[in-house]
Structures are given as C-alpha cells and as structure tokens.
Amino acid sequence: MNSTKRELPFRRYLAFSRASFLETLTFRASLLLSLGGSLIYTAVVCFLWKSIFNSAGTEIVNGMTYPMTLAYVAIAGAVTSSMTIYLVWDIGRDIQSGTIALWFVKPLDYFTMNLFNSVSVIVFSFFINVVPVFILVEILVGWQIPFGINILWFVLSVFLGVIINFCLDFMVGTICLHTQSIWGINIMKEVVVSVLSGVTVPLAFFPDALRQVMMFLPFQAIFNTPLTLMITPNPSTELLIRSFSIQIFWIIVLVIAAKSFFKVSSRVITINGG
Amino acid sequence: MENTRIRPIRGFLFYFKIYWMIALQDIKSKMSYRSDFLISTIGMIAVNVSGFLGFWLVFQTFHEINGWKFNEILFLYACLLLTMTPNQIFFDNNWSLRYYVYSGDFVKYCFRPINLFFYFISEVIDVKGFGQFFFGLFLLIYSWIQLQIPVTVGNVVTLLVGLLSGSLVVIALMVAASATCFWLMNSGFIMVYIFKFTDYAKYPLSIFNKFFQVLFTVLIPIGFIAYYPSLYFLRPNDFEWLTLLCPVVGAIMVLIAYKIWMYGASKYSGTGS
C-alpha cells in the first residue's frame, strides 16, 4: 500500500473550503442583510462616539482621535459579524447528535476539516462586510484614515486573528462534550471575546492596569492587533514585528491546546444508542 | 355533556390555569438539565454585565455622553434590561417557531380548542430570563438611589407603567419578526436582526441626528422601549410628549403584531405529510 499517490498536504481539505463557500453563496439574502446590519451599526457607533468626543472637549483622548476610534469600532463590528459562523453550535450539534462519530472513521482530521470549512466562509463574508463599512467610515470621517500599506498589514493580521478566534471557538465547542450546554457556553465565549478584545470599547480607553493584563491574553490578538495596525499611519518595524510575533505565538499555543483538548475529550464521548 | 361544549371565548381564569399547567411541564423538563440551566443563567448575566462594562469603560475616560451622566445611562440600561425580560421569559418559544413551521410540527398547535397564539407561547418558559431580571433590578435600584429620584407612589406607579409599555414594544417587535417565517422559509436571521436593534435602545436617542431619531421612533420604534419612558425620570422638566404616548404605542403595537402572527398562522398550510 506504499504506492499511494502523494498529494499536497492540505489538498483534500480544500474540497471543504469550496463546499462551504458555495453553501454560503446560496444564502444571499442573509448576506445582504448582514451587510445592512453592519452599515447601520456603523451609523450608530458613529453618532455614539461623535457625541462622546464632543462632550470630551479635546481632539485626542488616550492617543485616539474621533476618526481613529470610529474606524476601530466600526470595522471591529464588521469583522465580528463576518467571523460569526456558529462553529460552536456546529460542533455542539455534532457531539449531541452523535454525527461526530462519522468523522472519526474518515481519514480526516476534525480540527483541520473545520478550519478549512470556516476560513473560506469568513474570507468571503469579510469582503462583503468589511469593504463597504470601510468605505462608509472613510466617507464619514472625510478620508482621514490612511489608505496604503497599513491596509495590507491589517488584512494579514485579521487573517491571523481569524485563526486565533477559530481555535478558541473549537475549544469552546469541545467543552460542549462535557457540559451538554451550547447556548450558555457560546454566549459566555462571545461576551468574553467582545469585551476583552476591544470590540465593545477600544483597548486604548481601558484603565492602564487592565490594559496591561489584557496584553497578556490571546483575545486582544484577535481584534485589537489588526485594528491598531490599520489606524496607525506609519507603524514602526518594531510594532509590526511585535504584533505579528505575538499573534503567531498565540496561534501555535492555541492550535496545540485545541487539538490536544479535543483528543483528550473525544475519549469521553458518549453517544446515545451506542 | 354540558362541560365539553367548545366555547370560542374563555375567561381569564381558564387561560391562567391552562398556562400554569403547560408551563409547569416545561419547567420540569428544563430542570432535568441542571448544569445547562446554571450555565445559561450565568451566560445571560454575563451578557448584561458586558453591556454595563461597556459603559463603565467609556466613563473611565470620558465624563458624559451628550449631557448624559454615568448614572443616567445606567438607569436607561436598567430600564432596557427590565423591559427585555418579559419577552425573554414568556415569549421565548417564538425563536423556535420557524423550526415548527419548517418541519410541519406547527400543525399540532392548530388542533386545540384554545387560542392558537396563547397555546404556542405558553409552551416555553425561559427560566434564565430571571437572571436578567434580577441584574436589571439591581442596576435600577442602584441608579435610582444615585440619582436621588424621590420614592413616591406616583413615581413607582409611573415607572411600572413605563416598563410595562416598553415590554409590550419589545414583545410586539419580536412577535412580528418571528411571524415572518410564515411567509419566508427559515427567517431566523430577521429575528436576530430585530433583536440586535433592541440593543441600540441602551443609547439615549438624543445622540442621533433627526433622521435616525425618526427612524427609531416611527419605523423601528426602539425609542419607546427605554428612552421615552425613562425621560420622565431623567429629564422631569422637559420630557417629550412622546413619553406620555408610551402605553398607547405599546398596546397598539402588540395588537398589530398579534394580528400579523394570527394572520400568518391562518395562512399556514402544513407540509402536506
């Protein structure tokens, strides 16, 4: 059996990326609605932060101007809604219904399969959501957000952030193996990520001590890192190296953690009806 | 036999008794998943706490939003949490409506000699909503004391009326959103959408421009959920006449939403199996 043809390492998983991409395409109405939601969210946070900055009386607060804050918060919202793919629910349902057993007998890695499944959907809905929101933000702040190499750093860094978020989602989904509660676990994860990553309020406005702690957690690497790179006009080489190496560090740690946690947990799976 | 005669309209007491019977079964079945109940309740409170933390963090750096102080924003947020509670606890089955319609199981509700909407809604009581209720109540009492609003019978009654009308608006929005699934397959995303809008009710309407103020008053009337009712307490000298309209708006909206829901249900033709 040694004569099996060698294939590219991830080729078989690309089929999943393609399938989930096509599946997303069939739900166009919900895609458009999610874009509408992102645009309205942008308008709401625009009014909110405009009145906050107006009341403050100064232009720059904690190193952030109003255009920077708006870009940060609005794009964070758009990225969040393109990252919301209900992975925890999918894994939870696989576990509760027992379909997960079918994945064990296939020559596929459950983690990698889900990763390829999710990434194509996220990349697609990223373009649908984030590009229009970015343009709207630029119009609202009169093209004050630089449009150059910073966008490239942002896109690269968001991609790494997506993988970090995927690992967290996967781990949270695995917890459902032990607790049988999907809604509660999922909502807690969403809350923790949205507060600690800077989506609700940019990390720059956190009290100093709290921000220091946040920098040691993986959550800020999902949103705060790419968004900071986006609103910084001329990032220093040091900032770039630090940002990307922290993200890569978390990816390595979390991939190993997620995979081993799943491996340990899959031994305790009990499926109704045997 | 005299008492098996089907009467089209029944008394309040009759429905109350039935409600209790049906809801009790649901609570019993929920209680058999105790860890799920516990985790969901914690999750619910976590969501509310994060909303609170959002404002708290903003007010660490800034001192007011468009003339609104921290405790006033807190009061508004507490009102929102409390008005969301009745919908969360008693109308949670609406989230499952689309599955029942899609799979055809909805037909089981059509063969009972009681009000269709009532029977469907009474089937689920969402206990985790009580977590939200107590957190909202805690915030309300805290901000009430901080703002030094006098505790008079008039104020308490007005607050209750305000919260009740706000709840009716939330219920109406969500009932109407869920009813869309009678026409559109799998319209869950519309419910998620409207639900997200209700979250914007935690901001004072005065921060928006005229266009959005009209939008949030007329088209998607989230202003009536918490903003207009709480103006009575936060801006006692110049609250708007819309504040006085709250109960009327709530009642009319619920009536319309109920009609839409029932109309959709009457169009329901099953799945043919």
Interface residues (C-beta under 8 A of the other chain):
Chain A: A29 S30 L33 S34 G37 Y41 A43 V44 F47 L48 K50 S51 I52 N54 S55 A56 V61 N62 T179 Q180 S181 W183 G184 I185 N186 I187 M188 V191 V192 S194 V195 T200 V201 F205 F206 P207
Chain B: Y33 S35 D36 L38 I39 S40 T41 I42 G43 M44 A46 V47 V49 S50 L53 G54 L57 V58 Q60 T61 F62 H63 E64 I65 N66 G67 K128 F189 I190 Y193 K196 Y200 Y203 I207 F208 N209 F212
